[in-house]
Structures are given as structure tokens and as C-alpha cells.
């Protein structure tokens, strides 16, 4: 994964056994559709397809471990589905994102 912040925020990611990241914006949260692939290190010649997405000012990219969502009584995908709608962006000035300077333009 890599993320370049300036001049525009671009997230480029691939999955290698990881859980999908969750993009949290002002209109809610969504699981990013990254292609499935083999576990990192499982094959010497494994190839991973990378996808990119443009992040808007104030978006939050949630990366998490399976320890957050893994349970013995349900599939991990079901737990991710329960986590996603509970994700919210922090409000500016409340210990989350900094307040933009007066007259500043995002991005």
C-alpha cells in the first residue's frame, strides 16, 4: 500500500491476504473493492493487482487487523459488514482532523 498526500491524495493498494480497507467519508463508509490474491509470501512468483482511488479532503482510510473483526461464531466478512456502517469521520476541531485555515481550499 502507498498513499501520496500532495497535491492530490491517491491511495494505491493491493490485497495479499489482508482484510479490505474501509473508506470513511462524510456520506458514510464503504469497503474498498480490492481484488483477492494469495497470501503474501505464499508463492515466490505471486502477482498482485493494484487498484487506485482518489481520496477527498477529510476522508479517512481505515486499515485494521483481523483481531478487530474475527470471531469464532461468524464469518469474518459478516463482521466487516457490521463494522462498516459504524465507521464515522472525526469532526474537525474535536481532536480529529485539524480545522482548515480561513479561506483555505481543500486538496
C-alpha positions as CSV (number, residue, x, y, z in Angstrom):
1,X,0.0,0.0,0.0
2,X,1.1,3.5,-0.6
3,X,-0.6,6.9,-0.2
4,X,0.6,10.1,-1.7
5,X,-0.9,13.2,0.0
6,X,0.1,16.2,-2.1
7,X,-1.1,17.6,-4.5
8,X,-4.0,15.1,-4.5
9,X,-4.4,12.2,-2.2
10,X,-4.2,8.9,-4.1
11,X,-4.4,5.5,-2.4
12,X,-2.9,2.6,-4.3
13,X,-3.5,-0.8,-2.7
14,X,-3.4,-4.5,-3.4
15,X,-4.5,-7.4,-1.2
16,X,-2.3,-10.1,-0.1
17,X,-4.4,-11.9,2.4
18,X,-5.3,-8.6,4.1
19,X,-8.8,-7.6,5.0
20,X,-10.1,-4.8,2.7
21,X,-9.6,-1.2,3.8
22,X,-12.7,0.8,4.7
23,X,-13.0,4.3,3.2
24,X,-14.9,6.6,5.5
25,X,-16.2,9.9,4.1
26,X,-18.8,12.5,5.0
27,X,-21.6,10.4,3.4
28,X,-20.7,7.2,5.3
29,X,-18.3,4.3,4.9
30,X,-17.6,1.6,2.3
31,X,-15.4,-1.4,1.9
32,X,-12.9,-0.7,-0.9
33,X,-13.2,-3.3,-3.6
34,X,-9.7,-4.7,-3.9
35,X,-9.0,-7.9,-5.9
36,X,-8.3,-11.0,-3.9
37,X,-4.9,-12.6,-4.1
38,X,-2.7,-15.2,-2.4
39,X,-1.2,-14.6,1.0
40,X,1.9,-12.5,0.9
41,X,4.9,-14.9,0.8
42,X,2.9,-18.0,0.0
43,X,4.3,-18.2,-3.6
44,X,7.6,-17.0,-4.9
45,X,6.2,-15.7,-8.2
46,X,2.9,-14.3,-6.9
47,X,1.5,-11.2,-8.7
48,X,-0.7,-8.7,-7.0
49,X,-3.2,-6.4,-8.9
50,X,-3.1,-2.9,-7.6
51,X,-6.0,-0.5,-7.6
52,X,-6.0,3.2,-7.0
53,X,-8.6,5.6,-5.6
54,X,-8.6,9.3,-5.1
55,X,-9.2,10.4,-1.5
56,X,-11.2,13.6,-0.9
57,X,-10.2,16.2,1.8
58,X,-11.3,14.8,5.2
59,X,-11.6,11.1,4.0
60,X,-10.3,8.5,6.4
61,X,-8.8,5.2,5.2
62,X,-9.3,2.6,7.9
63,X,-6.7,-0.2,7.9
64,X,-7.3,-2.9,10.6
65,X,-6.3,-6.4,11.6
66,X,-8.4,-9.5,11.7
67,X,-8.2,-9.2,15.5
68,X,-10.8,-6.4,15.3
69,X,-13.4,-8.4,13.4
70,X,-12.6,-12.1,13.7
71,X,-15.0,-14.2,15.8
72,X,-15.5,-17.9,16.1
73,X,-19.3,-17.8,15.7
74,X,-19.4,-16.0,12.3
75,X,-17.6,-15.4,9.0
76,X,-15.1,-12.5,9.1
77,X,-16.9,-10.9,6.1
78,X,-20.1,-10.7,8.2
79,X,-18.1,-8.9,11.0
80,X,-16.6,-6.5,8.4
81,X,-20.2,-5.8,7.2
82,X,-21.2,-5.0,10.8
83,X,-18.1,-2.7,11.3
84,X,-18.5,-0.7,8.1
85,X,-21.7,1.3,9.0
86,X,-20.3,2.1,12.4
87,X,-17.3,4.0,11.0
88,X,-17.6,7.8,11.0
89,X,-15.2,10.6,10.1
90,X,-13.9,12.6,13.0
91,X,-15.3,16.1,13.2
92,X,-12.8,19.0,12.6
93,X,-11.5,20.6,15.7
94,X,-12.5,17.8,18.1
95,X,-9.2,16.1,18.4
96,X,-9.6,14.5,15.0
97,X,-8.8,16.4,11.8
98,X,-7.3,19.9,12.1
99,X,-9.6,22.8,11.1
100,X,-8.7,24.2,7.7
101,X,-7.2,27.7,7.7
102,X,-9.7,30.5,6.9
103,X,-10.1,30.8,3.2
104,X,-8.1,27.6,2.5
105,X,-9.1,25.3,-0.3
106,X,-9.1,21.5,0.2
107,X,-6.7,19.4,-1.8
